[in-house]
């Protein structure tokens, strides 16, 4: 008798789905994972191999530059985000808001980018932060260094007021 070992879906023989960082991807009960971003996407800023853009939008609101990010922020994506953030800094007049509510993962290169930006301007971050990102901010102590607002509206108000 031969014992068969499968490494994937028993029905299809497909390898198990994995996330970008090697973890087993879980499918929701309602079917395969879908792009969870909604709202405007600037195609010129969409460089994500995963189909989820890192930069969902960049706009000016109440005289403040607002950058909405999504997906995983790692060494590769930070290299794409950096020039967009530089453009926002150049146009921002002193304050920039970065919405991290759709960011599911961040590594040290993302933290470095945020800290460098913080030294160059009044940086306002907003959430609510995803659990992984919130834990990363807590463990690294960035929660006490960077201003993280509960909502985009709150962050824009504070940035417009010069807080």
Order of alpha helices (4+ residues) and beta strands (2+ residues): beta-beta-alpha-beta-alpha-beta-alpha-beta-alpha
